[in-house]
Amino acid sequence: MFKMNFNKAMKEIRGKEEKIIETYNNLLPEWLGNAVKKINGTNYNSNHFFIENYQKIASKEFEFFDQNPSYKSVNIASSPLNEARNRYMNVYPYDYNRVKLLNKSKVTASESSDFINASIIQNPYTKTNSYIATQGPIKETCTDFWQMIWEQNVYLIVMVAREMENNIIKCAIYWPTEKNTIYELNLPNEQNNDNTQRKLELVLKDITQPTDNIIKRTIQITETEIVKTNNSVEHRNIRTREVIHLQFIAWPDHDEPNSISSFIDLIKLSKSIKSNVKNSDQYTDLEKQSLTVVHCSAGVGRTGTFMTLDMLFDFYYDILQLKGSFTFKDSLDANIKINSTDEIQECIIHLRKQRVMMVQSLQQLVFCYKALAYELIQFQLNK
């Protein structure tokens, strides 16, 4: 009964959102307004318009790698030493933009590696590195994940998945689950020896639920050094900082978010956190400039959807604020490129050059169109 009522409520919310998109379609760039008119129900697999769009993205991706074959190399990820550190055997980071652990971690008794399944992602609009797209850690790579977070000075992690979906493990529980309990990890470091060991201590300081669909965790991380002498063991704290962990729990596997607005809430919350950090004296310049880590299970489908919308929201916010009229149809401000270029296609093509299968499914692609349309309408109505 609860599931029936929940599904009915979600259907009503989605219906209202789609009605808003239909009613205020005239507020959208022409390419986007025309695209959302093509959405007819949820049977996307027979929607020729979006199938063609999806194929265009794939075609441009293949064309890029045909012209730049060296960019397609995944030799490090697929090597015998590292292969078991990938969650999926068809999702490898490209060699050219993979994240390298600054201190190699032990893989076998005699071998170490700087590999983690993670890619540095550039924002095509700002031309700056903005994200790290990574897989949901497996049990064997949880320490590597936190090592990356520490070495890259990350303060924000966005997780777009549940730990388990349809009875399948999608991500290891890599965060501390009990408040004020120390979760300790060995940290690879060149200072380590028989008498000295660097460690990371993770402590869950706070957990809240800003919306029904988002869990927010505040995790304190401390780098420590354990020094053994003949008579004692000394415990030294080197540096402490906080990381915010946002988990979105309303995206069923092989589906789309329960509602457009619920996912937009996640994007806006992440933007608010980044804004607060940049204006805070509690963070170093390195932390303020750090990349946002985004992951789902494979780190491509839902991860790519989040990044696409996060970047495009900012791109269009800037345009609308500069124009002042808050409409794309102002004849005095006519801009052919703004109204004719499918920026969703362009953005995803850019992402696909940096990590395989970003915005993986047709359903995720269609959701990008709906969510961007809905947010641009709401932005203009609220203004």
N, C-alpha and C positions, 0 to 999 in steps of 0.2 A: 504493500500500500504506500509506504514512504517513497519507494522508488518511482511509483506511478505518479504521485503528487509532485515529486521533484522534477521528473521529466516534463510534466505538464507546465510547471512553473518556468522551466528553462525555455520551453517552446514559446510561451507567452512573451518572455523577455526578448528572445531572438526575433519574434514577430514584430514587436514594438521597434526594435532597433532597425530592422529592415524597412519598416514603414517610414521611419525618419529619413533613411537614405533615399527612399523613393520620393518622398515629399519635397526634400530640399536638394534634389539632384542638380538643380541649376546653380548651386553654390560651388560645385566641383570643377576642377580642370576638365576640359572636354574629354580628354582621353580616359579619365577615371570615371566621369559621369556615363560615358558610353559603355565602358566595361561593366559597371555594376548593373546596368540595364540588362546585360546578357545573363545574369545569374537567374536561373529558373529552378527553384527548389534546391535539393541537395544531391541530386544525381549527377555529380560533376563528371563522372566517367563517360557520359554521353554528351557533354557540353563541348561542342566543336570549337567555340571561341577560345575557351580556356585551355583546351587540349593543344590548340595551335600556339597559344602563348607559351605554354610549357615547352613545346617542341622548339620554339624559337630560342628560348633560353638555353636549352641543351645544345642546339646547333651552334650558337655563339660560343658556348663553352668549349665544344669540340674544336671549333675553328681556332680559338686562342691557343689551345695546346698543340694543335697541328703546326701552328706557326712558331710556337715556343716550347718545343719538346722537353727541354731541360727543366722547365718549371713543373713537369709532371712527375719528376723523380720522387719515389717514396722508399728509397733504398734503406734508409735508417730504420724506418718503422717496420719494414717487412723483413729485416735481417733476422736470422735465427736467434740472435741474442735478445732482440726486443719484441719479437712477434707475439709472445704470450702476454705482453703488457698492453695489448689492444683488446678492447671489449668485443669489437666486431672485426672480422678478417677482411671486410670490404670497406672499412673506413680508416684510412691511414692519413696522417698529416703530410703535406708536401715537405720535402727536405728544405726548400728555399725559405719557408717562413715558419718552420716549426719552432716551438719554444724549446730552448735548451736549458736544462738544469745547470746552474752555475757550478755546483759541486756534484760530481758523478755519484750515483747511488749504486750499492751492491746489487747485482743481479744473480750472480753465482758466487761461490766461495772465492773464485779467482778473477772474476770479471765484473767491471763496473760500466755504467752507461749514463749518458746525459739525456736519455730519451724519456719523453712523456707525450702521450697522444693529445697534443694541444697545438693550436695554430694562432699566430698573431694576425689579427684582422685590421686592415686599413679602412677607414671611412672614406668613400669616394668623394664626398662633398667637402670635407675639411682637409683631405689629403694627409691625415694624421693617423697613426696607429691608435685604435680606440678600444679594441676588445681582445680577449683571448677566448677562442672557441675550443672547448675541450670535451672529451667524453665524460660520462658519469664514471667516477672512479670504480675500479674493481677492487676486491679485497686486497690484492697484492700491490696496488698503486696508491692507496690512501696516503701513505707517507710521502710519496712523490708529489701528490697533489698539494699537500700542505707546504712542502718544500718550495714548490713553485709559487704558491701564494705569498710565502715569506720573502723569497728572493726577488719577486717582481713587485713587492711593496703594495700588493692588492688590498683594497679596503672594502670592495663590494663583490659579492658572488651572487649571481642570479641563476637559480635552479628551476628549469621549466619541466619538471617531471615529478612523479611520486617515486618512492623507493621501489615499490612493487606495483605492477599493473597487470591485470588479468592473470594473477598468480605467477608472473614472470618477474624476476629481479631485474630492475632497470638501472639501479645505482646502489652501490654500497653505502651504508650509513657511515659517512666519513667524519661527521661532526659529533661533538660531545652531546649526549642526550640528557644528562642529569646536571642540574644547575649547581655551580660552585664545586664541581668535582673535577680534579685535574686529569686530563687525558694526555699522556706523555708519548712523544715520538722521538726516536733518534734522528738527529739532523746531520747528514753528511757534511763534513767540513775539513779543510786542509789542516786545521789545528788538532783534529782528533788523533789520539794515539792510545797506547795501552793505559795511560793514566788520566787522559783527558777525553771527555765526550761532550759534544754539543747536543742539546736537546731542544725540542719545542714543547711547551706546555700549553694545552688548549683548555680553556674554561668557558663553559656556557654561562654568561652573566645575565642574560635576559632572553625571554621568548614571549612574543606577543602575536596576535592575529589581527592586523590592521583591517582586513576584510575577511569575509567568509572563505575566500579562495587563496589567501596569501598568509604564509607563516614567516615571521621576521625573527631571526635569531641574532643576538649580539654575542660574538665570541672573542674573548681576550686571548691573545697569543703572546707568549713570552719566550724569548730565546734565552736559554740557560747554559751554563757550563759546569759540568761535574768534574772536579779535580780530586784525584786520589793521591794521598801521600802515605807514608809508612804508618802514620798514627791516626789519620782522619780522612773524611770525605768532605770536601768543601763544595757548597752549592752557590754559584754566582749567577745573579740575574743580569743579563746584558742589555736587553731592550724589550719593552712591552708595547703593544698597540692593539687596537680593536678592528675586527672585521665584521661587516654586516652581511648576513646570509638571508636572502629572500628566496622562498620556495613557493612556486605557483602550483596549486594542487587541483586545479579545475580544468585540466586538459586530458580527457580520456584518451587512452591509446588508440591509434588509428582513427581519430575523430578530430574535432576542433574544440576550442575552448567553449565552456558552457554558455558564455555570452561574449559579445565583443567588448562590452564595457568592463567586464571582469579582467580581461587581459590588458586593456588600456590602463586600468588601475595599477597593474604591475609595472608597466613602462613609466607611468607618471611617478610612482613611488621611487623607482630607481633614479629618475631624474632629480627628484627632490633630495634624495640622499647625496647625490653627487654635488648638487648645488650647495648643500649645507656643509659638506666637507671642504669645498673650495673656499668657503667663507669662514672657515673655522681656524683658530690658532692651535688646535690640538693635533693637527696633522702636519707632517713635514712636506716640503715641496715635492719630494720624490713620491710620497703617498698621494698627494693631490694630483699628480700627473700620471698616476698608474692606470693600467688598463682594467676595464671591468671584465671579470671572468663570467662567462655564460656557458651553461651546459644543460643538456637533457640526458638522454641515455647515450646515443652515439655522438652527440654534439654537432648535429648537422640540420635536422628537420625543424624541430621546435626552436632550437638555438638560432638557426638562420632566420626564422620567422620573427623572433624577438628583435634581432639586429636590424633586419630590413625595416620594420616599423619604427624602431627607436630612431634610426637615422633619418627616415623620411619625415617623421613628425617634426624633427628639428629643422630639416630642409624647408618644409612648407610653413612652419611657424615664422621663420625668418622672412620668407617671401611675403606672407600676409601682413606682418608687422611693418615691413618696409613700404608696402603699397598703401597702407593706411585705410583703404576703402574696404578691406576684408572681403573682396570678391574677385574671382578670376575673370569675370565677365565685364569688368569696367573697360569700356572702349578706349578711354584715355590712357589706360595702362596696358593695352593689349600686348601680349607677349606670345608669339607663335610657338616658341619652344616649350613654354610652360604648359600650354594647352594641347600640344601635340605629342610630346615625348612621354612614352610610358615609363615613368620613373621606377615603377616596381620591377619591370623587366630589367632595366638598366642596373638597378641596385643588386638584384639577385645574380646577374651575370658577373658583376664585380666580385660578389662573394664566392661564386663558384670557381673563380680563378684562384681563390685563396684556400678553399677547403672543399672537399668533395661533397656533392649532394646537398648543398645548403638550400633550405626550403625544399625538402625532399619530395613531398607528395603534391598531387594536384589539389587536394583539399586544403593543404597549407597555403598554396599559391592563391586560391580563391579567397581564403580568409584574409590574406594581406590586402586584397582589393576592398573587401568589406570593412575591415578595421580602419584602413587609411581614409576611406570615404566617410565613415561615421565620425572619426575624430576631426577631420577638416570641417565638417558641417557643425559639429558641436563647438569647435573653436570660434567659428564665425558667428554663430547664434549667441554665444556667451559674450562676444565683444559688442 
